[in-house]
Amino acid sequence: MRILIVEDEKGIGKFLRDGLKEEGFAVDIALDGNSGLELSRQNEYDIILLDWMLPGISGIEVCRNIRKVNTAVPIIFLTAKDTVSDTIFGLEAGANDYIRKPFAFEELLARIRVQLRTENAETTLLSVGDIELDINTHIVRKNNIEIPFTQKEFALLEFLLRNKNKVCTRTRIIEHVWDIHFDADTSVIDVYINALRKKLTAGEEKGYIQTVRGVGYIVREP
């Protein structure tokens, strides 16, 4: 999953980036409103974390401009403003949620998970065949038996399962699972896909992850 953080306080931005990367997210950061708006137009994000008070244009204006062209991406305001009228103002500008500074990272993470679940109209469990992925616990099971996954393997499988029955291009995979500035050589994807296949099929003939030659990969029910 790919997140855009628009936050002018570098310390907060770094803290959020490091924490979210540890949770398996790919993260981009903008330090002002204009840069944040430009990134939101250039790239596809699964969620946007938006500070209210920003250099250039305010977070409110960024949010309004995003909503003119993208009504789907979840937006969470991060702000020190704490009145009811401020909350209402932010939500009416197009935000999905609002969290006041200072906040606990665990609370923010929970709010992000809620927005991702709501956006995808799903529970915390993703599945295909006898494979089940638990978003909250970061556990993958096959026939109820836990399979050990690295953080990046989990993130890749989560992205594929969120897009089950849809072709995931190599570009989208590299952007959503790895950072946007990752080496343009996408051969690393093949390495991880092979690792997933070995763990999910364990020598069985049926395969959950299918190759779409020249395009990318798709997960289908066997």
N, C-alpha and C positions, 0 to 999 in steps of 0.2 A: 504494500500500500504506500502511496506517495503523498506526502504532506508538504504544504507550503506554510512557512512561518513568516509573518510580516511583523517584525519587532525591532524597534530602534535601539533598545538596550542590549548591547552585545553580550553582556553576561547572562541575561535571561535567555537570549537566543541560543547561546552555546549550551546552556544547561538543558534546554528543551531538546535541542538537536541531539545531544549525546544520549539523553534518556530515551528519546523515541527511536534512535538507531539501535539501542540495546534491545528494544522491543520488536525490532525487525522492520521498522519503517524506513523508506527512503525519504530524505528530508532536503528541501531547498529553503534558503533563508533570504529575505529581502530586508534591508535596513531602513527603508522609507516607503511612503505610500505609492509614489510613482513607480518605483522598481517592483513593488509587490503587484500592482495592477498589471504591469507589463508581463511579469512572469505568469500571472493567472491567464493571460491571453495567449501566451506562447505555448504553454504546457497543459497537460491534463492532470488534474489533482483529484485525489479521493476525499480530501478534506483540507480546509484552510483555517489556520489559527491567526487571528487578526487583532493587533493592538489597536486601541482606539486613538490615542494621541501619537501621531507620527509626523516626521518632517515631510515637507511637500504637501500632499493632500492627506486629509485625515482618514482614519480607518472607516468612518461612516461613509465618506465619499467613495473609498475603495469598494466597500461592500455594495453600495448602490450601483456603481458602474459594473461590477461583476454580475449583479443580478439582471442587468439589462440584456446580457448575452448568455448567461448561464444560471438557470433557476434551480439546477439540481445539486451542485456541489455543496456539501455542508460547510457552514462558516461558524466558527466559535470566536466570540470576542474575548480578548484578554485585556482587562482594564482595571484601573484603580477607582474608577467612578462607581459609586455604590448606592445611589438613590433609586427608588422605584421608577421615577420618571426617566432616569438614564437607561435602566434596563429595558423599559418599554420602547424608548427611542431607538436603541440598538436593534431590538427585535423587529421593529417596524421598518428599519432600514434594510432588512433582509437576512439578518443573522438567524441561525438555528438555535444557538445557545449562547450563554454569557457566563463567564467565570471571573470572579473578582480577585485582583492581586492583593496580597500574596496568596497563593494557592498551593496546595499539596500536589505534587506530580501525580500521585495515584488517583486523585480526584479528576485531574485533567484527562488522564489515560482512560478512566472509566467513562467520562463524557464523550471522548473520541470514539470508544467502542460502541456506545449507545447510538451515536450518529451514523456510524458505519452499518450497524445492524438495521437501523431504521431505513437508511438509504437503500439497502439491499433487501429489505423486507424479509429478514431471515432471523433465525435464532442464533445462539452462540455456537451451534454445531453445523459444520459443512460436511457433506458426504458424497461418495460415489461408490456404488457397489457395496462391498463389505469394508470400505475404508471410511473412517470418521475422524474429522479434525475438530478439536475443541479450541476455539479462539481464546477463551478466557484462561485455560490452563496450559495452553501451548503443548497439548498432547495429541499425538496421532495414534489411532488404534486400527488394527485389522482383525476382524472377527473378535473384537473386544480385547485383543492382546496389544499392549503398548509397543510401539515401534520407536526406537531412538532416532531423533531428527536434530540436525544442527539448526541454528537460528535461521540461516539463509535458506536451507532446504524447506523449513517450515513456511517461511515467507513466500517462497516460490509456489509451494503446493496451495497455500491459502489463496494466492492470486488466481491460480488456475481454477480452483474450485469455486471461487466467487464468480468466475466467468464460465462456468460449466456449460457445455454445448455451444460455446462461442470460440471462434478462432482468436488466439492471443498472438499477435505478431511479435517478432523478436524485439522490435523497437519498443513496444508497449511493455514487454516483460522487463527489458533492461531499465526502462524509466521508472517502473513502479516497484520493482524489487531491489534494484541497485540505485545508487545516486545518479542524478542526471549527468554528473561530470565523470562517471565511470568510463574506463577505456572503451572506445567505440567498437573494438573487436568483441563481438557478441558470442564468440566461441565458448566463453565461460558458461553460457546458458546450457550448451550441450552437455558439459560436464555434470552440471547439477541435474539436468533432466535424466541422464543415465543413472545417476545416484538414486533419484526418486523411483525410477522404474525398477531398479534392483530391490529396493526396500518394499515397494508396494506389491510387486508380483511374486518375488521370491522364487523365481524359476517357473512359475505357472505360465500357461500359454496366453491367458487373457491379459490384455493391456489396457490400462485406464488412460494413459497419456499417448495420444496419437500425433504423429508428425504430419504437418501440412507442408509439403515440399515447397521451398522458396518463400514461405510465409512465416510459419511459426508452429505453434502446438495447440491442441485442443483436448480437453478432458470430456469423455463421453462414457455413459454407462456401457459396460462390456456386453 
